[in-house]
Amino acid sequence: MSFLLMIQVQTALGYSPLLAGIAYLPYGAGILAGMWLSSRVSLRLGTRWALLPAFLVNIAGLLLLSGVAAGDSYAAHVLPGMLILSVGNGLSLPVMAVAAVDGTTEEDAGLGSALFTSVQQIGGAVGVAALAVMGYSGGLTAGALCVALGAVLVVVLLPSRAGGPRQTVGSGAGGRRSKPSAAPRP
């Protein structure tokens, strides 16, 4: 999506690559603000309910940006959607990373993280190719539909609260066997 927006800013608005890069700086600020807010929301609501509003914010940003056309102004048409989308991305990315390793053992957390990163990279490459074929507006609208499908899957498939790393029965931190706790003395 970021790639398509950058191309749209250069082609539809006629910005040079340098000016488009400067115009894109608020996107980074929005992601940082979303990430700061994400930790507070996810601790309070859990993975499922932190991802749902994040995805809804992403959908709103994508739909706003899908209407950007040649001759539109940056401040009135691009910036609002860019800021909304960037905050939604900042809200969702850390929580998705947590969801990817939630429920794994300490030994498998690296594997869960690597799988998440691989899917993210492959999905990004395939997504950009598919959305580019659809054109800017159609691609962002299709992206919003995919995020909406993701929101439904989050609600249906994720547990309502993050459970933390799973331990094998009888094991403590680091997979070591823990001693049975002594009964409290009267």
C-alpha angles and dihedrals in degrees: 000000000000090000093052092048092050091051090048092051090052098043105032097035095033095232121161115240090257094049091045089053091051090046088053095058094091087061090064091047090051092051091051091049090049092049091050090051093042095068091053095046096045094049091050100040107023128236100297098048093041092054096047097064090039090056091046090053089049091051091051091050093048092049092048091050093046088070096058109120138174112293095023117135120251096224096047102035112019106032098056094051092041092053094046092048093046093051089049091051091049090049094049107038099067093043091050089052090052091047090052093060099030110117096019122122119248089256093053099041091094091051091050091049092048091049091050092050092047093050090046092053096043092044091051093052095045091042095053091049093048095044093046090056089054093051128242102291096037091044094053091045090051088048090054090051091051091050089049089053088049090052090054091049091049092054093045101040109029122080113245094243130036110248100201124224115340118235126207114245111280095011128117132192115335092016092284119142110258123219115249109260116252117245112255114261117243 
